[in-house]
């Protein structure tokens, strides 16, 4: 007696792609579907509107408690010259001796902690190749004569052939304008530390062990830099190397093409500035080195205080108010339509195949 048919049946059963007979695979799980009626939808619109509008007003008020002053110095006129510093840099590539001054008036007292930011526009730090162009092992202080391939073409100095530290496009394009504040001819003391995330300085950026200058022998500075890694802050040895806070702030790339980054904070140990900056006349002195005209960008200096929500940013409050107003408007419109055009419950119950559509 042959067993071939039985074997074929067992083989066919083994090769079957039919799902097992379970509630999950056969889609027999219990389900719930909301029934959207006027009784459920209209209160939802009104509740959202009633909650969002007061929240938006509070957020907008808190944002307005922060003071902010923005000065665009892209076309700042060169001191002792008839051209702007931007034009001077285009005519003299690589020059570092263009300075300019912008007098301004602080319209009101900036009470509390005062921060200085620099802002750039039309600058795409979120470009995929730009974001990847770094060597995280190098930034941790693990120096190697063969930097990461992601750093190309900013991995080796084209003249000396030495590896660059820190390598990559992000580090090479470090913002290098020098901004100082003057009042009555005297320079206001601004701090270079305390501007980076503590976790970044403690974990993500470390200097190599031993003497920094000795460790960097055999390495070249980025092509765009005028100073070496060990000389970024000569007055403060703890703010040099990979732990320089200007470098750390710049290496945290921005998500949008228009952005601002923290540059300095007011030293409020001085009696005159213990409570912040007083209203009055000031001067912004700029050592203009960073070119932006070639990509139609602009440069700004921002002075700002903070509120419990951070810096001045009315967007969140306005967004809450707008969403709340839209919800209440839609709720009123739908309520009007419901009252004018809806059918009664009895009419809905008595609907049959012969009911005339209207």
Secondary structure, 3 states (H helix, E strand, C coil): CCCHHHHHHHHHHHHCCCCCCCCCCCCCCCCCCCCCCHHHHHHHHHHHHHHHHHHHHHHHHHHHCCCEEEEECCCCEECCCCCEHHHHHHHCCCCCCEEEEEEEEECCCEECCCEEEEEECCCCCCCHHHHHCCCHHHHCCCCCCCCCHHHCCCCECCCCCCEECCCCHHHHCCCCCEEEEEECCEECCEECCCCCCHHHHHHHCCCCCCCHHHHCCCEECCCCCCCCHHHCCCCCHHHCHHHCHHHHHHHCCCCCCCEEEEEEEECCCCHHHCCEECCEEEEEEEEECCCCHHHCCCEEEEEECCECCECCCCHHHHHHHHHHHHHHHHHHHHHHHHHHHCCCHHHHHCCCCCCCCC
